[in-house]
Amino acid sequence: MGFGHWTWSQSSPAPFLFAGRIVEPEHDEARYLLLGITPTGRRAALIFTRRGDKLRPISCRAMRKGEKEAYDAAPT
């Protein structure tokens, strides 16, 4: 089941974790990873890029095992 449309910054009950830049040579633009929990309690990984002064979401998926571990270990 996929993720529906919602505003993460206004509705997330938990803190976000900016996990950093994704380095993949096949992409011409920098991509970044943000980890957090949806309003329904699902752990989500949001991949996005910057376009000028805007952020463009590329994909949103369930966190992978290592991402869950990093999110849980991060200070709150």
mmJSON file of the N, C-alpha and C atoms, coordinates in Angstrom:
{"data_MODEL":{"atom_site":{
"group_PDB":["ATOM","ATOM","ATOM","ATOM","ATOM","ATOM","ATOM","ATOM","ATOM","ATOM","ATOM","ATOM","ATOM","ATOM","ATOM","ATOM","ATOM","ATOM","ATOM","ATOM","ATOM","ATOM","ATOM","ATOM","ATOM","ATOM","ATOM","ATOM","ATOM","ATOM","ATOM","ATOM","ATOM","ATOM","ATOM","ATOM","ATOM","ATOM","ATOM","ATOM","ATOM","ATOM","ATOM","ATOM","ATOM","ATOM","ATOM","ATOM","ATOM","ATOM","ATOM","ATOM","ATOM","ATOM","ATOM","ATOM","ATOM","ATOM","ATOM","ATOM","ATOM","ATOM","ATOM","ATOM","ATOM","ATOM","ATOM","ATOM","ATOM","ATOM","ATOM","ATOM","ATOM","ATOM","ATOM","ATOM","ATOM","ATOM","ATOM","ATOM","ATOM","ATOM","ATOM","ATOM","ATOM","ATOM","ATOM","ATOM","ATOM","ATOM","ATOM","ATOM","ATOM","ATOM","ATOM","ATOM","ATOM","ATOM","ATOM","ATOM","ATOM","ATOM","ATOM","ATOM","ATOM","ATOM","ATOM","ATOM","ATOM","ATOM","ATOM","ATOM","ATOM","ATOM","ATOM","ATOM","ATOM","ATOM","ATOM","ATOM","ATOM","ATOM","ATOM","ATOM","ATOM","ATOM","ATOM","ATOM","ATOM","ATOM","ATOM","ATOM","ATOM","ATOM","ATOM","ATOM","ATOM","ATOM","ATOM","ATOM","ATOM","ATOM","ATOM","ATOM","ATOM","ATOM","ATOM","ATOM","ATOM","ATOM","ATOM","ATOM","ATOM","ATOM","ATOM","ATOM","ATOM","ATOM","ATOM","ATOM","ATOM","ATOM","ATOM","ATOM","ATOM","ATOM","ATOM","ATOM","ATOM","ATOM","ATOM","ATOM","ATOM","ATOM","ATOM","ATOM","ATOM","ATOM","ATOM","ATOM","ATOM","ATOM","ATOM","ATOM","ATOM","ATOM","ATOM","ATOM","ATOM","ATOM","ATOM","ATOM","ATOM","ATOM","ATOM","ATOM","ATOM","ATOM","ATOM","ATOM","ATOM","ATOM","ATOM","ATOM","ATOM","ATOM","ATOM","ATOM","ATOM","ATOM","ATOM","ATOM","ATOM","ATOM","ATOM","ATOM","ATOM","ATOM","ATOM","ATOM","ATOM","ATOM","ATOM","ATOM","ATOM","ATOM","ATOM","ATOM"],
"id":[1,2,3,4,5,6,7,8,9,10,11,12,13,14,15,16,17,18,19,20,21,22,23,24,25,26,27,28,29,30,31,32,33,34,35,36,37,38,39,40,41,42,43,44,45,46,47,48,49,50,51,52,53,54,55,56,57,58,59,60,61,62,63,64,65,66,67,68,69,70,71,72,73,74,75,76,77,78,79,80,81,82,83,84,85,86,87,88,89,90,91,92,93,94,95,96,97,98,99,100,101,102,103,104,105,106,107,108,109,110,111,112,113,114,115,116,117,118,119,120,121,122,123,124,125,126,127,128,129,130,131,132,133,134,135,136,137,138,139,140,141,142,143,144,145,146,147,148,149,150,151,152,153,154,155,156,157,158,159,160,161,162,163,164,165,166,167,168,169,170,171,172,173,174,175,176,177,178,179,180,181,182,183,184,185,186,187,188,189,190,191,192,193,194,195,196,197,198,199,200,201,202,203,204,205,206,207,208,209,210,211,212,213,214,215,216,217,218,219,220,221,222,223,224,225,226,227,228],
"type_symbol":["N","C","C","N","C","C","N","C","C","N","C","C","N","C","C","N","C","C","N","C","C","N","C","C","N","C","C","N","C","C","N","C","C","N","C","C","N","C","C","N","C","C","N","C","C","N","C","C","N","C","C","N","C","C","N","C","C","N","C","C","N","C","C","N","C","C","N","C","C","N","C","C","N","C","C","N","C","C","N","C","C","N","C","C","N","C","C","N","C","C","N","C","C","N","C","C","N","C","C","N","C","C","N","C","C","N","C","C","N","C","C","N","C","C","N","C","C","N","C","C","N","C","C","N","C","C","N","C","C","N","C","C","N","C","C","N","C","C","N","C","C","N","C","C","N","C","C","N","C","C","N","C","C","N","C","C","N","C","C","N","C","C","N","C","C","N","C","C","N","C","C","N","C","C","N","C","C","N","C","C","N","C","C","N","C","C","N","C","C","N","C","C","N","C","C","N","C","C","N","C","C","N","C","C","N","C","C","N","C","C","N","C","C","N","C","C","N","C","C","N","C","C","N","C","C","N","C","C"],
"label_atom_id":["N","CA","C","N","CA","C","N","CA","C","N","CA","C","N","CA","C","N","CA","C","N","CA","C","N","CA","C","N","CA","C","N","CA","C","N","CA","C","N","CA","C","N","CA","C","N","CA","C","N","CA","C","N","CA","C","N","CA","C","N","CA","C","N","CA","C","N","CA","C","N","CA","C","N","CA","C","N","CA","C","N","CA","C","N","CA","C","N","CA","C","N","CA","C","N","CA","C","N","CA","C","N","CA","C","N","CA","C","N","CA","C","N","CA","C","N","CA","C","N","CA","C","N","CA","C","N","CA","C","N","CA","C","N","CA","C","N","CA","C","N","CA","C","N","CA","C","N","CA","C","N","CA","C","N","CA","C","N","CA","C","N","CA","C","N","CA","C","N","CA","C","N","CA","C","N","CA","C","N","CA","C","N","CA","C","N","CA","C","N","CA","C","N","CA","C","N","CA","C","N","CA","C","N","CA","C","N","CA","C","N","CA","C","N","CA","C","N","CA","C","N","CA","C","N","CA","C","N","CA","C","N","CA","C","N","CA","C","N","CA","C","N","CA","C","N","CA","C","N","CA","C","N","CA","C","N","CA","C","N","CA","C","N","CA","C"],
"label_alt_id":[null,null,null,null,null,null,null,null,null,null,null,null,null,null,null,null,null,null,null,null,null,null,null,null,null,null,null,null,null,null,null,null,null,null,null,null,null,null,null,null,null,null,null,null,null,null,null,null,null,null,null,null,null,null,null,null,null,null,null,null,null,null,null,null,null,null,null,null,null,null,null,null,null,null,null,null,null,null,null,null,null,null,null,null,null,null,null,null,null,null,null,null,null,null,null,null,null,null,null,null,null,null,null,null,null,null,null,null,null,null,null,null,null,null,null,null,null,null,null,null,null,null,null,null,null,null,null,null,null,null,null,null,null,null,null,null,null,null,null,null,null,null,null,null,null,null,null,null,null,null,null,null,null,null,null,null,null,null,null,null,null,null,null,null,null,null,null,null,null,null,null,null,null,null,null,null,null,null,null,null,null,null,null,null,null,null,null,null,null,null,null,null,null,null,null,null,null,null,null,null,null,null,null,null,null,null,null,null,null,null,null,null,null,null,null,null,null,null,null,null,null,null,null,null,null,null,null,null],
"label_comp_id":["MET","MET","MET","GLY","GLY","GLY","PHE","PHE","PHE","GLY","GLY","GLY","HIS","HIS","HIS","TRP","TRP","TRP","THR","THR","THR","TRP","TRP","TRP","SER","SER","SER","GLN","GLN","GLN","SER","SER","SER","SER","SER","SER","PRO","PRO","PRO","ALA","ALA","ALA","PRO","PRO","PRO","PHE","PHE","PHE","LEU","LEU","LEU","PHE","PHE","PHE","ALA","ALA","ALA","GLY","GLY","GLY","ARG","ARG","ARG","ILE","ILE","ILE","VAL","VAL","VAL","GLU","GLU","GLU","PRO","PRO","PRO","GLU","GLU","GLU","HIS","HIS","HIS","ASP","ASP","ASP","GLU","GLU","GLU","ALA","ALA","ALA","ARG","ARG","ARG","TYR","TYR","TYR","LEU","LEU","LEU","LEU","LEU","LEU","LEU","LEU","LEU","GLY","GLY","GLY","ILE","ILE","ILE","THR","THR","THR","PRO","PRO","PRO","THR","THR","THR","GLY","GLY","GLY","ARG","ARG","ARG","ARG","ARG","ARG","ALA","ALA","ALA","ALA","ALA","ALA","LEU","LEU","LEU","ILE","ILE","ILE","PHE","PHE","PHE","THR","THR","THR","ARG","ARG","ARG","ARG","ARG","ARG","GLY","GLY","GLY","ASP","ASP","ASP","LYS","LYS","LYS","LEU","LEU","LEU","ARG","ARG","ARG","PRO","PRO","PRO","ILE","ILE","ILE","SER","SER","SER","CYS","CYS","CYS","ARG","ARG","ARG","ALA","ALA","ALA","MET","MET","MET","ARG","ARG","ARG","LYS","LYS","LYS","GLY","GLY","GLY","GLU","GLU","GLU","LYS","LYS","LYS","GLU","GLU","GLU","ALA","ALA","ALA","TYR","TYR","TYR","ASP","ASP","ASP","ALA","ALA","ALA","ALA","ALA","ALA","PRO","PRO","PRO","THR","THR","THR"],
"label_asym_id":["A","A","A","A","A","A","A","A","A","A","A","A","A","A","A","A","A","A","A","A","A","A","A","A","A","A","A","A","A","A","A","A","A","A","A","A","A","A","A","A","A","A","A","A","A","A","A","A","A","A","A","A","A","A","A","A","A","A","A","A","A","A","A","A","A","A","A","A","A","A","A","A","A","A","A","A","A","A","A","A","A","A","A","A","A","A","A","A","A","A","A","A","A","A","A","A","A","A","A","A","A","A","A","A","A","A","A","A","A","A","A","A","A","A","A","A","A","A","A","A","A","A","A","A","A","A","A","A","A","A","A","A","A","A","A","A","A","A","A","A","A","A","A","A","A","A","A","A","A","A","A","A","A","A","A","A","A","A","A","A","A","A","A","A","A","A","A","A","A","A","A","A","A","A","A","A","A","A","A","A","A","A","A","A","A","A","A","A","A","A","A","A","A","A","A","A","A","A","A","A","A","A","A","A","A","A","A","A","A","A","A","A","A","A","A","A","A","A","A","A","A","A","A","A","A","A","A","A"],
"label_entity_id":["1","1","1","1","1","1","1","1","1","1","1","1","1","1","1","1","1","1","1","1","1","1","1","1","1","1","1","1","1","1","1","1","1","1","1","1","1","1","1","1","1","1","1","1","1","1","1","1","1","1","1","1","1","1","1","1","1","1","1","1","1","1","1","1","1","1","1","1","1","1","1","1","1","1","1","1","1","1","1","1","1","1","1","1","1","1","1","1","1","1","1","1","1","1","1","1","1","1","1","1","1","1","1","1","1","1","1","1","1","1","1","1","1","1","1","1","1","1","1","1","1","1","1","1","1","1","1","1","1","1","1","1","1","1","1","1","1","1","1","1","1","1","1","1","1","1","1","1","1","1","1","1","1","1","1","1","1","1","1","1","1","1","1","1","1","1","1","1","1","1","1","1","1","1","1","1","1","1","1","1","1","1","1","1","1","1","1","1","1","1","1","1","1","1","1","1","1","1","1","1","1","1","1","1","1","1","1","1","1","1","1","1","1","1","1","1","1","1","1","1","1","1","1","1","1","1","1","1"],
"label_seq_id":[1,1,1,2,2,2,3,3,3,4,4,4,5,5,5,6,6,6,7,7,7,8,8,8,9,9,9,10,10,10,11,11,11,12,12,12,13,13,13,14,14,14,15,15,15,16,16,16,17,17,17,18,18,18,19,19,19,20,20,20,21,21,21,22,22,22,23,23,23,24,24,24,25,25,25,26,26,26,27,27,27,28,28,28,29,29,29,30,30,30,31,31,31,32,32,32,33,33,33,34,34,34,35,35,35,36,36,36,37,37,37,38,38,38,39,39,39,40,40,40,41,41,41,42,42,42,43,43,43,44,44,44,45,45,45,46,46,46,47,47,47,48,48,48,49,49,49,50,50,50,51,51,51,52,52,52,53,53,53,54,54,54,55,55,55,56,56,56,57,57,57,58,58,58,59,59,59,60,60,60,61,61,61,62,62,62,63,63,63,64,64,64,65,65,65,66,66,66,67,67,67,68,68,68,69,69,69,70,70,70,71,71,71,72,72,72,73,73,73,74,74,74,75,75,75,76,76,76],
"pdbx_PDB_ins_code":[null,null,null,null,null,null,null,null,null,null,null,null,null,null,null,null,null,null,null,null,null,null,null,null,null,null,null,null,null,null,null,null,null,null,null,null,null,null,null,null,null,null,null,null,null,null,null,null,null,null,null,null,null,null,null,null,null,null,null,null,null,null,null,null,null,null,null,null,null,null,null,null,null,null,null,null,null,null,null,null,null,null,null,null,null,null,null,null,null,null,null,null,null,null,null,null,null,null,null,null,null,null,null,null,null,null,null,null,null,null,null,null,null,null,null,null,null,null,null,null,null,null,null,null,null,null,null,null,null,null,null,null,null,null,null,null,null,null,null,null,null,null,null,null,null,null,null,null,null,null,null,null,null,null,null,null,null,null,null,null,null,null,null,null,null,null,null,null,null,null,null,null,null,null,null,null,null,null,null,null,null,null,null,null,null,null,null,null,null,null,null,null,null,null,null,null,null,null,null,null,null,null,null,null,null,null,null,null,null,null,null,null,null,null,null,null,null,null,null,null,null,null,null,null,null,null,null,null],
"Cartn_x":[0.838,0.0,0.89,0.583,1.392,1.034,1.706,1.459,0.516,-0.48,-1.406,-0.829,-1.604,-1.184,-1.469,-0.451,-0.611,0.581,0.451,1.52,2.316,3.492,4.306,4.644,5.036,5.479,4.371,3.121,2.015,1.343,1.553,0.758,1.558,2.863,3.644,3.674,3.333,3.34,4.729,5.717,7.056,8.08,9.269,10.314,10.808,11.405,12.014,13.489,14.074,15.52,16.007,16.807,17.42,18.611,18.499,19.519,20.661,20.546,21.661,21.421,22.498,22.457,22.616,21.878,21.999,22.964,24.028,25.027,24.815,24.287,24.079,24.521,25.531,26.069,25.095,24.052,23.153,22.163,22.162,21.256,22.033,21.467,22.121,21.947,20.961,20.696,20.895,21.216,21.406,20.071,20.087,18.889,19.169,18.12,18.255,17.228,17.502,16.645,16.166,14.858,14.236,13.443,13.652,12.955,11.984,10.822,9.839,8.697,7.71,6.55,5.302,4.459,3.23,2.204,1.127,0.076,-0.564,-0.484,-1.045,-0.02,1.202,2.216,3.153,3.052,3.962,5.297,6.37,7.712,7.962,8.277,8.406,9.77,10.243,11.466,11.071,11.361,11.031,12.313,12.368,13.503,13.067,13.901,13.519,14.741,14.488,15.54,15.125,16.072,15.772,15.705,14.697,14.576,14.382,15.45,15.381,15.098,14.022,13.67,12.603,12.325,11.295,11.908,11.207,11.586,10.662,11.236,10.447,10.544,9.406,9.447,9.67,10.507,10.764,10.036,10.156,9.417,9.262,8.29,8.057,7.761,8.49,8.356,8.543,8.289,8.537,10.043,10.432,11.852,12.419,13.665,14.395,14.937,15.432,15.895,16.942,17.954,19.005,18.485,17.505,16.903,16.105,15.395,14.656,15.621,16.738,17.735,18.322,18.615,19.158,18.135,16.882,15.825,15.651,15.619,15.437,16.623,17.829,19.03,19.257,18.557,18.758,18.217,18.9,18.386,17.077,16.181,14.892,14.87],
"Cartn_y":[-1.168,0.0,1.239,2.186,3.389,4.467,5.57,6.712,7.664,8.163,9.132,10.538,11.486,12.885,13.522,14.066,14.79,15.704,16.699,17.651,17.189,16.651,16.063,17.091,18.272,19.261,19.718,19.593,20.05,18.927,17.698,16.632,15.492,15.526,14.43,14.525,13.435,13.459,13.301,12.972,12.684,13.575,13.701,14.509,13.879,14.717,14.263,14.004,13.22,13.03,13.306,14.354,14.617,13.689,12.668,11.625,11.969,13.048,13.482,13.358,13.541,13.517,12.09,11.774,10.48,10.669,9.885,10.021,8.898,9.272,8.319,9.009,8.5,9.189,9.303,8.493,8.562,9.72,10.492,11.63,12.927,13.841,15.122,16.117,15.886,16.823,16.132,16.915,16.363,15.872,14.721,14.163,13.961,14.148,14.098,13.15,12.677,11.71,12.285,12.248,12.699,11.53,11.209,10.103,10.655,10.019,10.457,9.465,9.83,8.971,9.697,9.006,9.597,9.757,10.503,10.652,9.325,8.319,7.007,6.076,6.587,5.798,5.01,5.176,4.472,5.194,4.419,4.989,5.22,6.465,6.83,7.434,7.169,7.767,8.611,9.9,10.825,11.215,10.973,11.372,12.616,13.659,14.911,15.616,16.629,17.462,18.917,19.806,21.243,21.737,22.545,23.216,24.699,25.447,26.866,27.001,27.715,27.889,26.907,25.889,24.897,23.511,22.679,21.276,20.439,19.493,18.626,17.201,16.623,15.22,14.314,13.33,12.353,11.057,10.59,9.388,9.351,8.574,8.348,6.86,6.207,4.759,4.409,3.173,2.688,2.693,2.981,2.963,1.56,1.5,0.237,-0.038,-1.247,-1.652,-0.688,-0.375,0.524,1.927,2.369,3.682,3.695,2.596,2.491,2.556,1.844,1.837,3.232,3.937,5.294,6.238,6.111,6.969,6.721,5.446,5.102,5.541,5.546,5.901,7.413,8.184,9.638,10.283,11.314,12.018,12.73,12.782,13.443,14.849],
"Cartn_z":[0.0,0.0,0.0,-0.858,-0.991,0.012,-0.118,0.747,0.034,0.746,0.182,0.243,-0.236,-0.241,1.112,1.728,2.991,3.182,4.024,4.272,5.473,5.229,6.275,7.352,6.973,7.95,8.887,8.486,9.313,10.08,9.677,10.281,10.895,10.817,11.385,12.907,13.6,15.057,15.671,14.872,15.389,14.693,15.273,14.642,13.343,12.519,11.272,11.517,10.644,10.651,9.239,9.083,7.79,7.69,6.855,6.789,5.848,5.071,4.243,2.758,2.026,0.571,0.065,-0.983,-1.652,-2.813,-2.838,-3.893,-4.898,-6.04,-7.137,-8.419,-9.074,-10.25,-11.421,-11.472,-12.621,-12.547,-11.451,-11.316,-11.499,-12.28,-12.535,-11.395,-10.529,-9.437,-8.091,-7.077,-5.733,-5.188,-4.554,-3.922,-2.443,-1.636,-0.183,0.414,1.624,2.304,3.629,3.835,5.071,5.637,6.913,7.563,8.595,8.709,9.696,9.806,10.612,10.84,10.366,9.627,9.105,10.226,9.978,10.991,11.403,10.54,10.875,11.513,11.77,12.454,11.56,10.249,9.342,9.271,9.208,9.065,7.58,7.23,5.824,5.526,4.314,3.795,2.587,2.649,1.567,0.861,-0.441,-1.26,-2.014,-1.966,-2.612,-3.176,-4.006,-4.557,-4.42,-4.622,-4.612,-6.039,-6.326,-7.617,-7.331,-7.404,-7.045,-5.561,-5.225,-3.815,-3.359,-4.177,-3.84,-3.645,-2.879,-2.721,-3.585,-4.337,-5.211,-4.701,-4.249,-3.827,-5.028,-4.85,-5.907,-5.594,-4.36,-3.959,-2.447,-2.015,-0.595,-0.447,0.436,0.598,2.066,2.39,3.75,4.01,5.255,5.62,5.473,5.038,5.015,6.414,6.626,7.959,8.523,7.748,8.218,8.507,7.738,7.966,9.267,9.54,10.81,11.989,11.866,12.938,13.148,12.057,12.166,12.785,12.392,12.935,14.432,14.812,16.228,17.09,16.518,17.27,17.359,16.527,16.507,17.78,18.262,19.45,19.122,20.086,19.85,20.378],
"occupancy":[1.0,1.0,1.0,1.0,1.0,1.0,1.0,1.0,1.0,1.0,1.0,1.0,1.0,1.0,1.0,1.0,1.0,1.0,1.0,1.0,1.0,1.0,1.0,1.0,1.0,1.0,1.0,1.0,1.0,1.0,1.0,1.0,1.0,1.0,1.0,1.0,1.0,1.0,1.0,1.0,1.0,1.0,1.0,1.0,1.0,1.0,1.0,1.0,1.0,1.0,1.0,1.0,1.0,1.0,1.0,1.0,1.0,1.0,1.0,1.0,1.0,1.0,1.0,1.0,1.0,1.0,1.0,1.0,1.0,1.0,1.0,1.0,1.0,1.0,1.0,1.0,1.0,1.0,1.0,1.0,1.0,1.0,1.0,1.0,1.0,1.0,1.0,1.0,1.0,1.0,1.0,1.0,1.0,1.0,1.0,1.0,1.0,1.0,1.0,1.0,1.0,1.0,1.0,1.0,1.0,1.0,1.0,1.0,1.0,1.0,1.0,1.0,1.0,1.0,1.0,1.0,1.0,1.0,1.0,1.0,1.0,1.0,1.0,1.0,1.0,1.0,1.0,1.0,1.0,1.0,1.0,1.0,1.0,1.0,1.0,1.0,1.0,1.0,1.0,1.0,1.0,1.0,1.0,1.0,1.0,1.0,1.0,1.0,1.0,1.0,1.0,1.0,1.0,1.0,1.0,1.0,1.0,1.0,1.0,1.0,1.0,1.0,1.0,1.0,1.0,1.0,1.0,1.0,1.0,1.0,1.0,1.0,1.0,1.0,1.0,1.0,1.0,1.0,1.0,1.0,1.0,1.0,1.0,1.0,1.0,1.0,1.0,1.0,1.0,1.0,1.0,1.0,1.0,1.0,1.0,1.0,1.0,1.0,1.0,1.0,1.0,1.0,1.0,1.0,1.0,1.0,1.0,1.0,1.0,1.0,1.0,1.0,1.0,1.0,1.0,1.0,1.0,1.0,1.0,1.0,1.0,1.0,1.0,1.0,1.0,1.0,1.0,1.0],
"B_iso_or_equiv":[0.0,0.0,0.0,0.0,0.0,0.0,0.0,0.0,0.0,0.0,0.0,0.0,0.0,0.0,0.0,0.0,0.0,0.0,0.0,0.0,0.0,0.0,0.0,0.0,0.0,0.0,0.0,0.0,0.0,0.0,0.0,0.0,0.0,0.0,0.0,0.0,0.0,0.0,0.0,0.0,0.0,0.0,0.0,0.0,0.0,0.0,0.0,0.0,0.0,0.0,0.0,0.0,0.0,0.0,0.0,0.0,0.0,0.0,0.0,0.0,0.0,0.0,0.0,0.0,0.0,0.0,0.0,0.0,0.0,0.0,0.0,0.0,0.0,0.0,0.0,0.0,0.0,0.0,0.0,0.0,0.0,0.0,0.0,0.0,0.0,0.0,0.0,0.0,0.0,0.0,0.0,0.0,0.0,0.0,0.0,0.0,0.0,0.0,0.0,0.0,0.0,0.0,0.0,0.0,0.0,0.0,0.0,0.0,0.0,0.0,0.0,0.0,0.0,0.0,0.0,0.0,0.0,0.0,0.0,0.0,0.0,0.0,0.0,0.0,0.0,0.0,0.0,0.0,0.0,0.0,0.0,0.0,0.0,0.0,0.0,0.0,0.0,0.0,0.0,0.0,0.0,0.0,0.0,0.0,0.0,0.0,0.0,0.0,0.0,0.0,0.0,0.0,0.0,0.0,0.0,0.0,0.0,0.0,0.0,0.0,0.0,0.0,0.0,0.0,0.0,0.0,0.0,0.0,0.0,0.0,0.0,0.0,0.0,0.0,0.0,0.0,0.0,0.0,0.0,0.0,0.0,0.0,0.0,0.0,0.0,0.0,0.0,0.0,0.0,0.0,0.0,0.0,0.0,0.0,0.0,0.0,0.0,0.0,0.0,0.0,0.0,0.0,0.0,0.0,0.0,0.0,0.0,0.0,0.0,0.0,0.0,0.0,0.0,0.0,0.0,0.0,0.0,0.0,0.0,0.0,0.0,0.0,0.0,0.0,0.0,0.0,0.0,0.0],
"pdbx_formal_charge":[null,null,null,null,null,null,null,null,null,null,null,null,null,null,null,null,null,null,null,null,null,null,null,null,null,null,null,null,null,null,null,null,null,null,null,null,null,null,null,null,null,null,null,null,null,null,null,null,null,null,null,null,null,null,null,null,null,null,null,null,null,null,null,null,null,null,null,null,null,null,null,null,null,null,null,null,null,null,null,null,null,null,null,null,null,null,null,null,null,null,null,null,null,null,null,null,null,null,null,null,null,null,null,null,null,null,null,null,null,null,null,null,null,null,null,null,null,null,null,null,null,null,null,null,null,null,null,null,null,null,null,null,null,null,null,null,null,null,null,null,null,null,null,null,null,null,null,null,null,null,null,null,null,null,null,null,null,null,null,null,null,null,null,null,null,null,null,null,null,null,null,null,null,null,null,null,null,null,null,null,null,null,null,null,null,null,null,null,null,null,null,null,null,null,null,null,null,null,null,null,null,null,null,null,null,null,null,null,null,null,null,null,null,null,null,null,null,null,null,null,null,null,null,null,null,null,null,null],
"auth_seq_id":[1,1,1,2,2,2,3,3,3,4,4,4,5,5,5,6,6,6,7,7,7,8,8,8,9,9,9,10,10,10,11,11,11,12,12,12,13,13,13,14,14,14,15,15,15,16,16,16,17,17,17,18,18,18,19,19,19,20,20,20,21,21,21,22,22,22,23,23,23,24,24,24,25,25,25,26,26,26,27,27,27,28,28,28,29,29,29,30,30,30,31,31,31,32,32,32,33,33,33,34,34,34,35,35,35,36,36,36,37,37,37,38,38,38,39,39,39,40,40,40,41,41,41,42,42,42,43,43,43,44,44,44,45,45,45,46,46,46,47,47,47,48,48,48,49,49,49,50,50,50,51,51,51,52,52,52,53,53,53,54,54,54,55,55,55,56,56,56,57,57,57,58,58,58,59,59,59,60,60,60,61,61,61,62,62,62,63,63,63,64,64,64,65,65,65,66,66,66,67,67,67,68,68,68,69,69,69,70,70,70,71,71,71,72,72,72,73,73,73,74,74,74,75,75,75,76,76,76],
"auth_comp_id":["MET","MET","MET","GLY","GLY","GLY","PHE","PHE","PHE","GLY","GLY","GLY","HIS","HIS","HIS","TRP","TRP","TRP","THR","THR","THR","TRP","TRP","TRP","SER","SER","SER","GLN","GLN","GLN","SER","SER","SER","SER","SER","SER","PRO","PRO","PRO","ALA","ALA","ALA","PRO","PRO","PRO","PHE","PHE","PHE","LEU","LEU","LEU","PHE","PHE","PHE","ALA","ALA","ALA","GLY","GLY","GLY","ARG","ARG","ARG","ILE","ILE","ILE","VAL","VAL","VAL","GLU","GLU","GLU","PRO","PRO","PRO","GLU","GLU","GLU","HIS","HIS","HIS","ASP","ASP","ASP","GLU","GLU","GLU","ALA","ALA","ALA","ARG","ARG","ARG","TYR","TYR","TYR","LEU","LEU","LEU","LEU","LEU","LEU","LEU","LEU","LEU","GLY","GLY","GLY","ILE","ILE","ILE","THR","THR","THR","PRO","PRO","PRO","THR","THR","THR","GLY","GLY","GLY","ARG","ARG","ARG","ARG","ARG","ARG","ALA","ALA","ALA","ALA","ALA","ALA","LEU","LEU","LEU","ILE","ILE","ILE","PHE","PHE","PHE","THR","THR","THR","ARG","ARG","ARG","ARG","ARG","ARG","GLY","GLY","GLY","ASP","ASP","ASP","LYS","LYS","LYS","LEU","LEU","LEU","ARG","ARG","ARG","PRO","PRO","PRO","ILE","ILE","ILE","SER","SER","SER","CYS","CYS","CYS","ARG","ARG","ARG","ALA","ALA","ALA","MET","MET","MET","ARG","ARG","ARG","LYS","LYS","LYS","GLY","GLY","GLY","GLU","GLU","GLU","LYS","LYS","LYS","GLU","GLU","GLU","ALA","ALA","ALA","TYR","TYR","TYR","ASP","ASP","ASP","ALA","ALA","ALA","ALA","ALA","ALA","PRO","PRO","PRO","THR","THR","THR"],
"auth_asym_id":["A","A","A","A","A","A","A","A","A","A","A","A","A","A","A","A","A","A","A","A","A","A","A","A","A","A","A","A","A","A","A","A","A","A","A","A","A","A","A","A","A","A","A","A","A","A","A","A","A","A","A","A","A","A","A","A","A","A","A","A","A","A","A","A","A","A","A","A","A","A","A","A","A","A","A","A","A","A","A","A","A","A","A","A","A","A","A","A","A","A","A","A","A","A","A","A","A","A","A","A","A","A","A","A","A","A","A","A","A","A","A","A","A","A","A","A","A","A","A","A","A","A","A","A","A","A","A","A","A","A","A","A","A","A","A","A","A","A","A","A","A","A","A","A","A","A","A","A","A","A","A","A","A","A","A","A","A","A","A","A","A","A","A","A","A","A","A","A","A","A","A","A","A","A","A","A","A","A","A","A","A","A","A","A","A","A","A","A","A","A","A","A","A","A","A","A","A","A","A","A","A","A","A","A","A","A","A","A","A","A","A","A","A","A","A","A","A","A","A","A","A","A","A","A","A","A","A","A"],
"auth_atom_id":["N","CA","C","N","CA","C","N","CA","C","N","CA","C","N","CA","C","N","CA","C","N","CA","C","N","CA","C","N","CA","C","N","CA","C","N","CA","C","N","CA","C","N","CA","C","N","CA","C","N","CA","C","N","CA","C","N","CA","C","N","CA","C","N","CA","C","N","CA","C","N","CA","C","N","CA","C","N","CA","C","N","CA","C","N","CA","C","N","CA","C","N","CA","C","N","CA","C","N","CA","C","N","CA","C","N","CA","C","N","CA","C","N","CA","C","N","CA","C","N","CA","C","N","CA","C","N","CA","C","N","CA","C","N","CA","C","N","CA","C","N","CA","C","N","CA","C","N","CA","C","N","CA","C","N","CA","C","N","CA","C","N","CA","C","N","CA","C","N","CA","C","N","CA","C","N","CA","C","N","CA","C","N","CA","C","N","CA","C","N","CA","C","N","CA","C","N","CA","C","N","CA","C","N","CA","C","N","CA","C","N","CA","C","N","CA","C","N","CA","C","N","CA","C","N","CA","C","N","CA","C","N","CA","C","N","CA","C","N","CA","C","N","CA","C","N","CA","C","N","CA","C","N","CA","C","N","CA","C","N","CA","C","N","CA","C"],
"pdbx_PDB_model_num":[1,1,1,1,1,1,1,1,1,1,1,1,1,1,1,1,1,1,1,1,1,1,1,1,1,1,1,1,1,1,1,1,1,1,1,1,1,1,1,1,1,1,1,1,1,1,1,1,1,1,1,1,1,1,1,1,1,1,1,1,1,1,1,1,1,1,1,1,1,1,1,1,1,1,1,1,1,1,1,1,1,1,1,1,1,1,1,1,1,1,1,1,1,1,1,1,1,1,1,1,1,1,1,1,1,1,1,1,1,1,1,1,1,1,1,1,1,1,1,1,1,1,1,1,1,1,1,1,1,1,1,1,1,1,1,1,1,1,1,1,1,1,1,1,1,1,1,1,1,1,1,1,1,1,1,1,1,1,1,1,1,1,1,1,1,1,1,1,1,1,1,1,1,1,1,1,1,1,1,1,1,1,1,1,1,1,1,1,1,1,1,1,1,1,1,1,1,1,1,1,1,1,1,1,1,1,1,1,1,1,1,1,1,1,1,1,1,1,1,1,1,1,1,1,1,1,1,1]
}}}
